[in-house]
């Protein structure tokens, strides 16, 4: 019998979807941000800025979604895979992002600054909504 105040471990089958439960909320918030970014970009810098800003948000969403799915998979298979896969994925993503950003910058494309602003906005919104979800939704779920 467990000590008072100590919860017995929950079997993995009891809540299989917990690793990805937050993803729909984050994707919806990012879709709204992408539309707003395109609108603001279009109003302030024309079509190229609209595309750049929306593409920046998309880059962030793709990166974070990939990380979320890979780490959820790794955790479901074996939690000891999370750290090496997470670090490897982090290094690969930032190397690829650096190469792409240098390539885009070398073209002189006018959408580069809106692209960077879109990436920054995507990171801020994704992180903020994730914190909100963890503190307001996930932490208040009913535990039986």
C-alpha positions in Angstrom: 0.0 0.0 0.0 1.3 3.4 -0.9 2.0 6.1 1.7 -0.5 8.8 2.3 -0.2 11.6 -0.2 1.9 9.4 -2.7 0.2 8.5 -5.9 0.8 5.1 -7.4 2.4 5.2 -10.8 -0.1 5.4 -13.7 0.2 2.8 -16.3 1.1 4.1 -19.7 -2.1 2.7 -21.2 -4.2 4.8 -18.9 -3.4 8.1 -20.7 -1.7 7.4 -24.0 -2.4 10.8 -25.6 -0.9 13.0 -22.9 2.3 13.6 -24.8 0.5 15.3 -27.7 -2.6 16.6 -26.0 -1.4 20.2 -26.2 -0.5 20.2 -29.9 -4.0 21.1 -31.3 -4.2 24.2 -29.1 -0.6 25.3 -30.1 -1.3 24.7 -33.8 -4.6 26.7 -33.7 -2.8 29.6 -32.0 0.0 29.4 -34.6 -2.5 29.4 -37.4 -4.1 32.6 -36.1 -0.7 34.1 -35.7 0.2 33.1 -39.3 -2.9 34.9 -40.6 -2.2 38.0 -38.5 1.5 38.0 -39.5 0.5 37.8 -43.2 -2.0 40.6 -42.8 0.4 42.9 -40.9 3.2 42.1 -43.3 1.0 42.8 -46.2 -0.2 46.1 -44.7 3.3 47.3 -43.8 5.5 45.9 -46.6 3.3 44.5 -49.3 3.0 41.0 -50.7 6.7 40.0 -50.1 6.5 41.0 -46.5 3.2 39.1 -46.0 4.8 35.9 -47.4 8.0 36.4 -45.4 6.1 36.9 -42.1 3.8 34.0 -42.7 6.7 31.8 -43.7 8.6 32.7 -40.5 5.6 31.6 -38.4 5.5 28.4 -40.5 9.2 27.7 -39.9 8.7 27.9 -36.2 5.5 25.8 -36.3 7.2 23.1 -38.4 10.3 23.0 -36.1 8.3 22.9 -32.8 5.8 20.3 -34.2 8.6 18.1 -35.4 10.3 18.3 -32.0 7.0 17.6 -30.1 6.2 14.6 -32.2 9.7 13.1 -32.1 10.1 13.5 -28.4 6.6 12.1 -27.7 7.5 9.1 -29.8 10.8 8.7 -28.1 9.2 9.0 -24.6 6.6 6.4 -25.5 9.2 4.0 -26.7 11.9 4.5 -24.0 12.2 7.7 -21.9 16.0 7.3 -22.1 15.8 8.2 -25.8 14.4 11.7 -25.1 17.7 13.4 -24.3 19.9 12.0 -27.1 17.1 12.4 -29.7 16.2 15.9 -28.4 19.8 17.1 -28.5 20.4 15.6 -31.9 17.3 17.1 -33.3 18.1 20.4 -31.8 21.6 20.5 -33.4 20.2 19.3 -36.8 17.4 21.9 -36.8 19.5 24.8 -35.9 22.2 23.8 -38.4 19.6 23.6 -41.1 18.0 26.9 -40.0 21.4 28.6 -40.1 22.1 27.2 -43.6 18.7 28.3 -44.9 18.9 31.7 -43.4 22.4 32.3 -44.9 21.1 31.1 -48.2 18.1 33.4 -48.1 20.1 36.3 -46.9 22.5 35.9 -49.8 19.7 36.3 -52.3 18.9 39.8 -51.1 15.2 38.8 -50.8 13.1 41.7 -49.4 11.1 39.3 -47.2 14.1 38.4 -45.0 13.3 40.8 -42.2 9.6 39.9 -42.1 10.7 36.2 -42.1 12.9 36.8 -39.0 10.1 38.7 -37.3 7.7 35.9 -38.1 10.1 33.4 -36.6 10.4 35.4 -33.4 6.7 36.0 -33.2 6.1 32.2 -33.7 8.5 31.4 -30.9 6.9 33.9 -28.5 3.3 32.8 -29.3 4.1 29.0 -29.2 6.0 29.4 -25.9 3.4 31.6 -24.4 0.4 29.4 -25.3 2.3 26.3 -24.2 3.0 27.9 -20.8 -0.7 28.9 -20.6 -1.8 25.4 -21.5 0.5 23.8 -18.9 -0.5 26.2 -16.1 -4.2 26.6 -16.8 -5.4 23.5 -18.6 -3.1 20.6 -17.9 -2.4 21.4 -14.3 -6.2 21.7 -13.6 -7.3 18.4 -15.1 -9.2 16.1 -12.8 -7.1 13.4 -11.3 -9.1 10.4 -10.1 
